[in-house]
Amino acid sequence: MTSPDADEPYVRHDLVYVDDSPIEGKGLFARRKIKKGTELGRLKVKEARGNGPYVLTIDESGERYRVLCNLRYINHGDTPNVAYCDDLTVEALRNIKPGEELLHYYGEEWEGA
């Protein structure tokens, strides 16, 4: 399933849900099995002037975006199972089991913060 309009933000609520995370705060979890390569949504964002909660730098341009949808609850993990892509979509990097928390590797700069 892809977005009805390739530029419109959306979240695959049939595949993911928000719950308390053992990692930190809230997290995004798999509602059912998610296959590798599945697009889980397109971020709803607004430009951000600085760093802060739910702010992402997607590409080398240094542009920052504040994530406004439930995809903001994807926590950091050293062994990620999803990735934020340059086109603002989120994709499964491997098969994900029901109940498993979705994790993205934020980068070395983030780990030291």
C-alpha positions in Angstrom: 0.0 0.0 0.0 1.3 3.5 -0.9 -0.1 6.9 -0.1 -3.1 7.9 -2.3 -1.2 11.1 -3.2 2.6 10.6 -3.2 3.2 13.9 -1.5 0.5 13.7 1.2 1.5 12.6 4.7 0.0 9.4 6.1 0.5 6.7 8.7 -0.3 3.0 8.2 -2.4 2.8 11.4 -3.4 -0.7 10.3 0.3 -1.7 10.9 1.5 0.4 13.8 0.3 1.8 17.1 1.7 4.1 19.9 2.4 2.7 23.4 4.7 3.1 26.3 8.3 2.2 25.4 10.8 0.4 27.5 13.5 2.5 25.8 12.1 6.0 26.5 8.7 7.7 26.7 6.3 6.6 24.0 7.3 4.3 21.1 5.8 3.0 17.8 5.1 -0.7 17.7 4.1 -3.2 15.0 0.3 -4.1 15.2 0.9 -7.2 13.0 3.7 -8.7 11.0 5.4 -6.1 8.7 7.4 -7.3 5.7 10.8 -5.9 4.8 10.4 -3.0 2.3 6.9 -2.0 3.5 6.3 1.7 3.5 4.8 2.6 6.9 3.9 6.2 6.1 5.1 9.6 5.0 6.0 12.2 7.6 3.9 15.2 8.3 6.5 17.8 9.1 7.1 21.5 9.4 10.5 23.2 9.2 12.4 23.5 12.5 14.9 26.2 13.4 16.8 24.1 15.9 17.1 20.8 17.6 14.6 19.4 20.0 12.1 16.6 20.6 10.8 15.0 17.3 13.2 17.1 15.1 15.0 15.2 12.3 17.8 16.1 9.9 17.1 13.8 7.0 19.8 14.5 4.5 23.2 16.2 4.2 21.6 19.6 3.5 21.2 20.1 7.2 17.5 21.0 6.9 15.6 20.2 10.1 12.0 19.0 10.3 9.7 18.7 13.3 7.7 15.5 12.9 4.0 16.1 13.6 2.5 12.6 13.2 2.7 9.3 15.1 5.9 8.4 13.2 7.7 10.8 15.6 7.5 8.0 18.2 10.1 5.9 16.4 12.9 5.6 19.0 16.7 5.2 18.4 18.2 1.8 18.2 21.7 0.4 17.4 20.0 -2.4 15.4 17.2 -0.5 13.5 14.3 -2.2 11.9 13.0 0.9 10.0 14.5 4.0 8.4 13.5 7.6 7.8 14.1 8.1 4.0 15.1 11.3 2.2 11.6 11.5 0.6 10.1 11.7 4.2 8.8 8.1 4.1 9.5 5.4 6.7 10.4 1.9 5.4 10.8 -1.4 7.1 14.5 -2.6 6.8 13.6 -6.2 7.7 10.6 -8.3 8.7 9.1 -7.0 12.0 7.1 -9.2 14.4 3.8 -8.1 16.0 4.5 -6.1 19.2 8.0 -5.3 18.2 9.1 -1.6 18.7 10.1 0.2 15.6 13.6 1.6 15.8 15.7 3.9 13.6 19.5 4.5 14.0 19.7 8.3 14.7 23.5 8.4 14.1 26.7 8.7 16.1 26.1 12.4 16.9 22.8 11.5 18.6 24.3 8.8 20.8 26.7 11.3 22.5 23.9 13.8 23.2 
